[in-house]
Amino acid sequence: MVSEVLAGGASRDSTATAVRYLLQALADVAPGNTVEVRVPPFGAVQAVAGPKHTRGTPPNVVEMDATAWVALATGSLTWDEAVADGRISASGQRSQLEKFFPVFTETGAH
């Protein structure tokens, strides 16, 4: 499904599954509860070790659309490129996640 989304024209269900799979891959690579990564409307995950957030709006939030997320998670897009062209919204001092990408390559999740 990930390759289908990268190729373009994937169904909404395939896109949702790929997004959720890659969010889980990030949580596996960077376990924790410090940063909330959101890919509306398909999913969100808490990741990165550090202070745990439990109520209200998290202080560290990263948000992007599904196309940017899949490209970033697979290495087709770099963090710096995505930030520079406004495809990522990142707030909070722990929201710089570039060191965790890619979380998925041709051979599978890291």
The first five atom37 places (N, CA, C, CB, O) and aatype in JSON, in Angstrom:
{
  "aatype": [12, 19, 15, 6, 19, 10, 0, 7, 7, 0, 15, 1, 3, 15, 16, 0, 16, 0, 19, 1, 18, 10, 10, 5, 0, 10, 0, 3, 19, 0, 14, 7, 2, 16, 19, 6, 19, 1, 19, 14, 14, 13, 7, 0, 19, 5, 0, 19, 0, 7, 14, 11, 8, 16, 1, 7, 16, 14, 14, 2, 19, 19, 6, 12, 3, 0, 16, 0, 17, 19, 0, 10, 0, 16, 7, 15, 10, 16, 17, 3, 6, 0, 19, 0, 3, 7, 1, 9, 15, 0, 15, 7, 5, 1, 15, 5, 10, 6, 11, 13, 13, 14, 19, 13, 16, 6, 16, 7, 0, 8],
  "atom_mask": [
    [1, 1, 1, 1, 1],
    [1, 1, 1, 1, 1],
    [1, 1, 1, 1, 1],
    [1, 1, 1, 1, 1],
    [1, 1, 1, 1, 1],
    [1, 1, 1, 1, 1],
    [1, 1, 1, 1, 1],
    [1, 1, 1, 0, 1],
    [1, 1, 1, 0, 1],
    [1, 1, 1, 1, 1],
    [1, 1, 1, 1, 1],
    [1, 1, 1, 1, 1],
    [1, 1, 1, 1, 1],
    [1, 1, 1, 1, 1],
    [1, 1, 1, 1, 1],
    [1, 1, 1, 1, 1],
    [1, 1, 1, 1, 1],
    [1, 1, 1, 1, 1],
    [1, 1, 1, 1, 1],
    [1, 1, 1, 1, 1],
    [1, 1, 1, 1, 1],
    [1, 1, 1, 1, 1],
    [1, 1, 1, 1, 1],
    [1, 1, 1, 1, 1],
    [1, 1, 1, 1, 1],
    [1, 1, 1, 1, 1],
    [1, 1, 1, 1, 1],
    [1, 1, 1, 1, 1],
    [1, 1, 1, 1, 1],
    [1, 1, 1, 1, 1],
    [1, 1, 1, 1, 1],
    [1, 1, 1, 0, 1],
    [1, 1, 1, 1, 1],
    [1, 1, 1, 1, 1],
    [1, 1, 1, 1, 1],
    [1, 1, 1, 1, 1],
    [1, 1, 1, 1, 1],
    [1, 1, 1, 1, 1],
    [1, 1, 1, 1, 1],
    [1, 1, 1, 1, 1],
    [1, 1, 1, 1, 1],
    [1, 1, 1, 1, 1],
    [1, 1, 1, 0, 1],
    [1, 1, 1, 1, 1],
    [1, 1, 1, 1, 1],
    [1, 1, 1, 1, 1],
    [1, 1, 1, 1, 1],
    [1, 1, 1, 1, 1],
    [1, 1, 1, 1, 1],
    [1, 1, 1, 0, 1],
    [1, 1, 1, 1, 1],
    [1, 1, 1, 1, 1],
    [1, 1, 1, 1, 1],
    [1, 1, 1, 1, 1],
    [1, 1, 1, 1, 1],
    [1, 1, 1, 0, 1],
    [1, 1, 1, 1, 1],
    [1, 1, 1, 1, 1],
    [1, 1, 1, 1, 1],
    [1, 1, 1, 1, 1],
    [1, 1, 1, 1, 1],
    [1, 1, 1, 1, 1],
    [1, 1, 1, 1, 1],
    [1, 1, 1, 1, 1],
    [1, 1, 1, 1, 1],
    [1, 1, 1, 1, 1],
    [1, 1, 1, 1, 1],
    [1, 1, 1, 1, 1],
    [1, 1, 1, 1, 1],
    [1, 1, 1, 1, 1],
    [1, 1, 1, 1, 1],
    [1, 1, 1, 1, 1],
    [1, 1, 1, 1, 1],
    [1, 1, 1, 1, 1],
    [1, 1, 1, 0, 1],
    [1, 1, 1, 1, 1],
    [1, 1, 1, 1, 1],
    [1, 1, 1, 1, 1],
    [1, 1, 1, 1, 1],
    [1, 1, 1, 1, 1],
    [1, 1, 1, 1, 1],
    [1, 1, 1, 1, 1],
    [1, 1, 1, 1, 1],
    [1, 1, 1, 1, 1],
    [1, 1, 1, 1, 1],
    [1, 1, 1, 0, 1],
    [1, 1, 1, 1, 1],
    [1, 1, 1, 1, 1],
    [1, 1, 1, 1, 1],
    [1, 1, 1, 1, 1],
    [1, 1, 1, 1, 1],
    [1, 1, 1, 0, 1],
    [1, 1, 1, 1, 1],
    [1, 1, 1, 1, 1],
    [1, 1, 1, 1, 1],
    [1, 1, 1, 1, 1],
    [1, 1, 1, 1, 1],
    [1, 1, 1, 1, 1],
    [1, 1, 1, 1, 1],
    [1, 1, 1, 1, 1],
    [1, 1, 1, 1, 1],
    [1, 1, 1, 1, 1],
    [1, 1, 1, 1, 1],
    [1, 1, 1, 1, 1],
    [1, 1, 1, 1, 1],
    [1, 1, 1, 1, 1],
    [1, 1, 1, 1, 1],
    [1, 1, 1, 0, 1],
    [1, 1, 1, 1, 1],
    [1, 1, 1, 1, 1]
  ],
  "atom_positions": [
    [[0.79, -1.19, 0.0], [0.0, 0.0, 0.0], [0.84, 1.27, 0.0], [-0.9, -0.01, 1.17], [0.46, 2.26, -0.62]],
    [[1.96, 1.24, 0.69], [2.82, 2.43, 0.73], [3.27, 2.79, -0.67], [4.04, 2.19, 1.65], [3.21, 3.96, -1.06]],
    [[3.72, 1.82, -1.44], [4.18, 2.1, -2.81], [3.04, 2.6, -3.68], [4.81, 0.85, -3.43], [3.26, 3.43, -4.57]],
    [[1.84, 2.12, -3.44], [0.65, 2.56, -4.17], [0.39, 4.05, -3.91], [-0.57, 1.73, -3.77], [0.06, 4.79, -4.83]],
    [[0.53, 4.46, -2.67], [0.33, 5.87, -2.32], [1.42, 6.73, -2.95], [0.3, 6.06, -0.79], [1.14, 7.81, -3.47]],
    [[2.66, 6.27, -2.9], [3.76, 7.02, -3.49], [3.59, 7.19, -5.0], [5.08, 6.33, -3.2], [3.97, 8.22, -5.55]],
    [[3.03, 6.18, -5.65], [2.83, 6.23, -7.09], [1.7, 7.18, -7.48], [2.54, 4.84, -7.63], [1.61, 7.6, -8.64]],
    [[0.83, 7.51, -6.52], [-0.29, 8.41, -6.79], [-1.52, 7.63, -7.18], [0.0, 0.0, 0.0], [-1.43, 6.52, -7.71]],
    [[-2.66, 8.2, -6.94], [-3.92, 7.58, -7.33], [-4.41, 6.47, -6.42], [0.0, 0.0, 0.0], [-5.31, 5.72, -6.81]],
    [[-3.85, 6.34, -5.23], [-4.3, 5.31, -4.29], [-5.69, 5.64, -3.78], [-3.3, 5.16, -3.1], [-6.07, 6.81, -3.69]],
    [[-6.44, 4.62, -3.45], [-7.78, 4.84, -2.88], [-7.66, 5.46, -1.49], [-8.58, 3.5, -2.82], [-6.59, 5.42, -0.87]],
    [[-8.76, 6.01, -1.03], [-8.78, 6.59, 0.32], [-8.46, 5.53, 1.37], [-10.15, 7.23, 0.62], [-7.74, 5.8, 2.32]],
    [[-9.0, 4.32, 1.2], [-8.73, 3.24, 2.16], [-7.25, 2.85, 2.16], [-9.59, 2.02, 1.84], [-6.66, 2.64, 3.22]],
    [[-6.66, 2.76, 0.98], [-5.23, 2.43, 0.89], [-4.38, 3.52, 1.52], [-4.82, 2.2, -0.57], [-3.4, 3.24, 2.21]],
    [[-4.75, 4.76, 1.26], [-4.02, 5.89, 1.84], [-4.12, 5.86, 3.36], [-4.55, 7.23, 1.3], [-3.11, 6.04, 4.05]],
    [[-5.3, 5.64, 3.88], [-5.5, 5.58, 5.33], [-4.67, 4.46, 5.96], [-6.99, 5.37, 5.67], [-4.04, 4.66, 7.0]],
    [[-4.66, 3.3, 5.33], [-3.89, 2.17, 5.85], [-2.39, 2.47, 5.82], [-4.19, 0.9, 5.05], [-1.68, 2.19, 6.79]],
    [[-1.91, 3.04, 4.72], [-0.49, 3.37, 4.61], [-0.1, 4.41, 5.66], [-0.16, 3.9, 3.19], [0.95, 4.28, 6.3]],
    [[-0.92, 5.43, 5.83], [-0.63, 6.47, 6.83], [-0.54, 5.86, 8.22], [-1.71, 7.58, 6.79], [0.41, 6.15, 8.96]],
    [[-1.5, 5.04, 8.59], [-1.51, 4.44, 9.93], [-0.34, 3.5, 10.13], [-2.83, 3.69, 10.17], [0.25, 3.46, 11.21]],
    [[0.0, 2.74, 9.1], [1.16, 1.84, 9.18], [2.44, 2.64, 9.42], [1.28, 1.02, 7.87], [3.25, 2.27, 10.27]],
    [[2.61, 3.73, 8.7], [3.81, 4.55, 8.84], [3.84, 5.31, 10.16], [3.92, 5.52, 7.68], [4.91, 5.54, 10.71]],
    [[2.68, 5.71, 10.66], [2.64, 6.33, 11.99], [3.09, 5.33, 13.05], [1.21, 6.83, 12.31], [3.84, 5.68, 13.96]],
    [[2.64, 4.08, 12.93], [3.07, 3.05, 13.87], [4.57, 2.79, 13.74], [2.29, 1.75, 13.65], [5.25, 2.55, 14.74]],
    [[5.09, 2.83, 12.52], [6.53, 2.65, 12.32], [7.3, 3.76, 13.03], [6.88, 2.65, 10.81], [8.35, 3.49, 13.62]],
    [[6.8, 5.0, 12.97], [7.46, 6.09, 13.7], [7.42, 5.83, 15.2], [6.79, 7.44, 13.39], [8.43, 6.0, 15.88]],
    [[6.26, 5.41, 15.71], [6.15, 5.13, 17.15], [7.1, 4.0, 17.56], [4.69, 4.75, 17.51], [7.61, 4.0, 18.69]],
    [[7.35, 3.05, 16.68], [8.28, 1.97, 16.98], [9.73, 2.46, 16.99], [8.13, 0.85, 15.96], [10.53, 2.02, 17.82]],
    [[10.06, 3.38, 16.09], [11.42, 3.93, 15.99], [11.69, 4.93, 17.1], [11.63, 4.6, 14.62], [12.81, 5.01, 17.62]],
    [[10.67, 5.7, 17.47], [10.83, 6.77, 18.46], [9.73, 6.65, 19.52], [10.78, 8.17, 17.78], [8.85, 7.51, 19.6]],
    [[9.77, 5.6, 20.34], [8.71, 5.42, 21.33], [8.69, 6.54, 22.37], [8.88, 4.07, 22.03], [9.73, 7.07, 22.75]],
    [[7.51, 6.87, 22.82], [7.35, 7.9, 23.85], [6.04, 8.64, 23.68], [0.0, 0.0, 0.0], [5.19, 8.26, 22.86]],
    [[5.88, 9.69, 24.46], [4.63, 10.45, 24.48], [4.84, 11.96, 24.44], [3.84, 10.1, 25.71], [3.97, 12.71, 24.87]],
    [[5.99, 12.4, 23.94], [6.31, 13.81, 24.01], [5.79, 14.62, 22.82], [7.79, 13.97, 24.1], [5.43, 15.79, 22.98]],
    [[5.74, 14.01, 21.65], [5.32, 14.72, 20.44], [4.11, 14.0, 19.85], [6.48, 14.8, 19.4], [4.1, 12.78, 19.72]],
    [[3.1, 14.77, 19.48], [1.97, 14.19, 18.78], [2.12, 14.49, 17.29], [0.61, 14.76, 19.33], [2.22, 15.64, 16.88]],
    [[2.15, 13.44, 16.49], [2.24, 13.57, 15.04], [0.86, 13.3, 14.48], [3.32, 12.6, 14.43], [0.29, 12.22, 14.68]],
    [[0.32, 14.28, 13.77], [-1.04, 14.2, 13.25], [-1.04, 14.21, 11.73], [-1.89, 15.37, 13.78], [-0.36, 15.02, 11.09]],
    [[-1.81, 13.31, 11.16], [-2.02, 13.26, 9.72], [-3.53, 13.17, 9.49], [-1.26, 12.03, 9.06], [-4.07, 12.1, 9.22]],
    [[-4.21, 14.33, 9.6], [-5.66, 14.32, 9.47], [-6.08, 14.0, 8.03], [-6.24, 15.67, 9.89], [-5.38, 14.38, 7.09]],
    [[-7.17, 13.33, 7.85], [-8.08, 12.79, 8.85], [-7.78, 11.34, 9.21], [-9.49, 12.89, 8.35], [-8.61, 10.66, 9.82]],
    [[-6.59, 10.86, 8.85], [-6.32, 9.43, 8.94], [-5.77, 8.93, 10.26], [-5.38, 9.06, 7.89], [-6.01, 7.77, 10.61]],
    [[-5.06, 9.74, 11.0], [-4.53, 9.23, 12.26], [-3.56, 10.17, 12.93], [0.0, 0.0, 0.0], [-3.19, 11.21, 12.4]],
    [[-3.17, 9.76, 14.12], [-2.2, 10.5, 14.92], [-1.51, 9.49, 15.83], [-2.88, 11.65, 15.74], [-2.06, 8.44, 16.14]],
    [[-0.32, 9.84, 16.25], [0.44, 8.98, 17.15], [1.27, 9.86, 18.07], [1.34, 7.98, 16.37], [1.7, 10.94, 17.69]],
    [[1.48, 9.38, 19.27], [2.42, 10.05, 20.18], [3.73, 9.3, 20.1], [1.87, 10.09, 21.65], [3.77, 8.07, 20.1]],
    [[4.81, 10.05, 20.03], [6.13, 9.47, 19.87], [7.16, 10.32, 20.58], [6.49, 9.33, 18.38], [6.84, 11.39, 21.1]],
    [[8.37, 9.87, 20.62], [9.56, 10.53, 21.14], [9.57, 10.51, 22.68], [9.62, 11.98, 20.64], [8.64, 10.96, 23.34]],
    [[10.65, 9.98, 23.19], [10.83, 9.89, 24.64], [10.95, 11.28, 25.25], [12.08, 9.05, 24.98], [11.47, 12.2, 24.62]],
    [[10.48, 11.41, 26.46], [10.54, 12.68, 27.17], [9.32, 12.83, 28.05], [0.0, 0.0, 0.0], [8.64, 11.86, 28.35]],
    [[9.05, 14.07, 28.47], [7.9, 14.31, 29.34], [6.6, 13.86, 28.68], [7.81, 15.78, 29.71], [6.36, 14.14, 27.51]],
    [[5.78, 13.17, 29.44], [4.51, 12.66, 28.93], [3.45, 13.75, 28.98], [4.05, 11.43, 29.73], [3.35, 14.49, 29.96]],
    [[2.67, 13.82, 27.91], [1.56, 14.77, 27.85], [0.26, 13.97, 27.96], [1.6, 15.61, 26.51], [0.09, 12.96, 27.28]],
    [[-0.67, 14.42, 28.82], [-1.89, 13.63, 29.0], [-3.19, 14.4, 28.79], [-1.9, 13.07, 30.36], [-4.21, 13.77, 28.51]],
    [[-3.2, 15.74, 28.9], [-4.47, 16.47, 28.8], [-4.32, 17.71, 27.94], [-4.98, 16.86, 30.18], [-3.26, 18.34, 27.92]],
    [[-5.39, 18.05, 27.23], [-5.4, 19.27, 26.44], [-4.54, 19.17, 25.2], [0.0, 0.0, 0.0], [-4.15, 18.09, 24.77]],
    [[-4.24, 20.34, 24.63], [-3.41, 20.39, 23.43], [-1.97, 20.11, 23.81], [-3.54, 21.76, 22.73], [-1.42, 20.77, 24.69]],
    [[-1.33, 19.15, 23.15], [0.06, 18.84, 23.46], [0.97, 20.03, 23.15], [0.52, 17.61, 22.69], [0.7, 20.79, 22.22]],
    [[2.05, 20.21, 23.9], [2.97, 21.31, 23.64], [3.84, 21.08, 22.4], [3.86, 21.53, 24.84], [4.37, 22.04, 21.84]],
    [[3.97, 19.84, 21.97], [4.8, 19.5, 20.81], [3.93, 18.77, 19.79], [6.03, 18.63, 21.22], [3.54, 17.62, 20.0]],
    [[3.62, 19.45, 18.69], [2.72, 18.9, 17.69], [3.36, 19.04, 16.31], [1.33, 19.61, 17.73], [3.9, 20.08, 15.96]],
    [[3.28, 17.96, 15.54], [3.7, 17.97, 14.14], [2.49, 17.54, 13.33], [4.96, 17.03, 13.88], [1.87, 16.51, 13.62]],
    [[2.15, 18.33, 12.32], [0.98, 18.0, 11.52], [1.28, 18.19, 10.04], [-0.23, 18.85, 11.94], [1.97, 19.13, 9.65]],
    [[0.74, 17.28, 9.23], [0.9, 17.37, 7.78], [-0.18, 16.55, 7.1], [2.31, 16.9, 7.34], [-0.88, 15.78, 7.74]],
    [[-0.3, 16.72, 5.79], [-1.29, 15.92, 5.06], [-0.7, 14.55, 4.74], [-1.73, 16.65, 3.76], [0.49, 14.3, 4.93]],
    [[-1.56, 13.68, 4.23], [-1.16, 12.29, 3.99], [-0.06, 12.18, 2.94], [-2.35, 11.48, 3.55], [0.85, 11.36, 3.09]],
    [[-0.13, 12.98, 1.9], [0.89, 12.91, 0.85], [2.26, 13.28, 1.39], [0.51, 13.84, -0.32], [3.24, 12.59, 1.12]],
    [[2.32, 14.34, 2.15], [3.6, 14.76, 2.75], [4.09, 13.71, 3.74], [3.45, 16.13, 3.45], [5.29, 13.4, 3.77]],
    [[3.18, 13.16, 4.54], [3.57, 12.16, 5.54], [4.19, 10.93, 4.89], [2.36, 11.75, 6.36], [5.26, 10.47, 5.31]],
    [[3.53, 10.39, 3.88], [4.05, 9.19, 3.22], [5.4, 9.48, 2.57], [3.04, 8.67, 2.17], [6.31, 8.66, 2.65]],
    [[5.52, 10.62, 1.93], [6.79, 10.98, 1.3], [7.9, 11.15, 2.35], [6.63, 12.29, 0.48], [9.02, 10.69, 2.15]],
    [[7.59, 11.81, 3.45], [8.57, 12.01, 4.52], [8.96, 10.68, 5.16], [8.02, 12.96, 5.58], [10.14, 10.41, 5.35]],
    [[7.98, 9.87, 5.48], [8.23, 8.61, 6.17], [9.04, 7.63, 5.33], [6.92, 7.97, 6.57], [9.72, 6.76, 5.87]],
    [[8.96, 7.77, 4.01], [9.69, 6.85, 3.12], [10.99, 7.44, 2.58], [8.8, 6.47, 1.96], [11.72, 6.77, 1.86]],
    [[11.28, 8.68, 2.92], [12.51, 9.3, 2.46], [12.41, 9.97, 1.1], [0.0, 0.0, 0.0], [13.41, 10.45, 0.57]],
    [[11.21, 10.02, 0.53], [11.01, 10.7, -0.75], [11.03, 12.21, -0.58], [9.69, 10.26, -1.38], [11.21, 12.95, -1.55]],
    [[10.85, 12.66, 0.64], [10.84, 14.08, 0.99], [11.64, 14.22, 2.27], [9.38, 14.64, 1.15], [11.47, 13.44, 3.2]],
    [[12.51, 15.22, 2.33], [13.26, 15.43, 3.57], [12.49, 16.37, 4.49], [14.67, 15.99, 3.27], [11.63, 17.13, 4.05]],
    [[12.82, 16.3, 5.76], [12.21, 17.17, 6.76], [12.42, 18.63, 6.36], [12.81, 16.89, 8.17], [11.48, 19.42, 6.36]],
    [[13.66, 18.99, 6.02], [13.97, 20.38, 5.68], [13.18, 20.86, 4.46], [15.46, 20.53, 5.42], [12.71, 21.99, 4.45]],
    [[13.04, 20.0, 3.45], [12.25, 20.37, 2.27], [10.78, 20.59, 2.65], [12.35, 19.27, 1.18], [10.16, 21.56, 2.21]],
    [[10.25, 19.7, 3.46], [8.84, 19.8, 3.86], [8.58, 21.04, 4.69], [8.43, 18.55, 4.63], [7.55, 21.69, 4.52]],
    [[9.48, 21.37, 5.59], [9.33, 22.57, 6.41], [9.45, 23.81, 5.53], [10.39, 22.61, 7.54], [8.66, 24.75, 5.66]],
    [[10.45, 23.82, 4.64], [10.7, 24.99, 3.79], [9.5, 25.31, 2.89], [11.93, 24.75, 2.93], [9.2, 26.48, 2.67]],
    [[8.83, 24.27, 2.38], [7.7, 24.56, 1.5], [6.35, 24.55, 2.22], [7.68, 23.57, 0.37], [5.3, 24.55, 1.58]],
    [[6.37, 24.53, 3.57], [5.15, 24.65, 4.35], [4.29, 23.41, 4.41], [0.0, 0.0, 0.0], [3.11, 23.49, 4.75]],
    [[4.85, 22.25, 4.08], [4.06, 21.02, 4.11], [3.97, 20.42, 5.5], [4.66, 20.0, 3.16], [3.15, 19.54, 5.75]],
    [[4.82, 20.89, 6.41], [4.8, 20.45, 7.81], [4.54, 21.66, 8.69], [6.13, 19.74, 8.21], [5.12, 22.72, 8.5]],
    [[3.65, 21.47, 9.65], [3.46, 22.45, 10.71], [4.02, 21.8, 11.98], [1.93, 22.86, 10.88], [3.52, 20.76, 12.42]],
    [[5.04, 22.4, 12.56], [5.68, 21.83, 13.75], [5.79, 22.91, 14.82], [7.07, 21.25, 13.41], [6.33, 23.99, 14.58]],
    [[5.28, 22.59, 16.02], [5.38, 23.53, 17.13], [5.89, 22.82, 18.36], [4.02, 24.19, 17.4], [5.64, 21.64, 18.56]],
    [[6.59, 23.56, 19.17], [7.15, 23.0, 20.4], [8.63, 22.7, 20.24], [0.0, 0.0, 0.0], [9.1, 22.39, 19.14]],
    [[9.35, 22.78, 21.35], [10.8, 22.63, 21.29], [11.26, 21.21, 20.97], [11.39, 23.04, 22.59], [12.42, 21.04, 20.59]],
    [[10.41, 20.21, 21.1], [10.79, 18.83, 20.77], [10.2, 18.35, 19.45], [10.35, 17.9, 21.88], [10.22, 17.16, 19.16]],
    [[9.7, 19.26, 18.65], [8.98, 18.86, 17.44], [9.87, 18.71, 16.2], [7.93, 19.86, 17.15], [9.35, 18.44, 15.11]],
    [[11.15, 18.87, 16.33], [12.07, 18.68, 15.2], [12.42, 17.2, 15.12], [13.36, 19.56, 15.36], [13.26, 16.71, 15.87]],
    [[11.79, 16.49, 14.21], [11.88, 15.04, 14.15], [12.74, 14.51, 13.02], [10.52, 14.46, 14.03], [12.73, 13.3, 12.76]],
    [[13.5, 15.36, 12.35], [14.22, 14.94, 11.15], [15.12, 13.72, 11.35], [15.04, 16.07, 10.65], [15.32, 12.95, 10.41]],
    [[15.64, 13.52, 12.54], [16.57, 12.4, 12.77], [15.87, 11.03, 12.73], [17.26, 12.57, 14.11], [16.55, 10.0, 12.68]],
    [[14.55, 11.01, 12.76], [13.82, 9.75, 12.77], [13.42, 9.25, 11.38], [12.59, 9.9, 13.62], [12.86, 8.15, 11.25]],
    [[13.69, 10.04, 10.35], [13.23, 9.68, 9.01], [14.37, 9.28, 8.11], [12.48, 10.82, 8.38], [15.49, 9.79, 8.25]],
    [[14.12, 8.36, 7.18], [12.85, 7.68, 6.93], [12.59, 6.56, 7.93], [12.82, 7.12, 5.52], [13.52, 6.01, 8.51]],
    [[11.32, 6.23, 8.12], [10.94, 5.12, 9.0], [10.62, 3.87, 8.2], [9.74, 5.52, 9.87], [10.43, 2.79, 8.76]],
    [[10.56, 4.02, 6.88], [10.22, 2.9, 6.0], [11.03, 3.04, 4.72], [8.68, 2.86, 5.7], [11.13, 4.13, 4.14]],
    [[11.61, 1.92, 4.27], [12.35, 1.92, 3.01], [11.83, 0.77, 2.15], [13.9, 1.79, 3.24], [10.91, 0.07, 2.55]],
    [[12.41, 0.6, 1.0], [12.01, -0.49, 0.08], [12.03, -1.85, 0.78], [12.93, -0.52, -1.15], [11.25, -2.74, 0.44]],
    [[12.92, -2.02, 1.75], [13.05, -3.31, 2.43], [12.13, -3.43, 3.62], [14.48, -3.52, 2.88], [12.08, -4.49, 4.26]],
    [[11.37, -2.37, 3.95], [10.41, -2.43, 5.04], [10.68, -1.41, 6.12], [0.0, 0.0, 0.0], [11.56, -0.55, 5.98]],
    [[9.93, -1.51, 7.2], [10.07, -0.57, 8.33], [11.38, -0.82, 9.03], [8.89, -0.71, 9.32], [11.87, -1.94, 9.08]],
    [[11.94, 0.24, 9.59], [13.21, 0.14, 10.33], [13.0, -0.47, 11.69], [13.86, 1.5, 10.47], [13.95, -0.62, 12.45]]
  ]
}
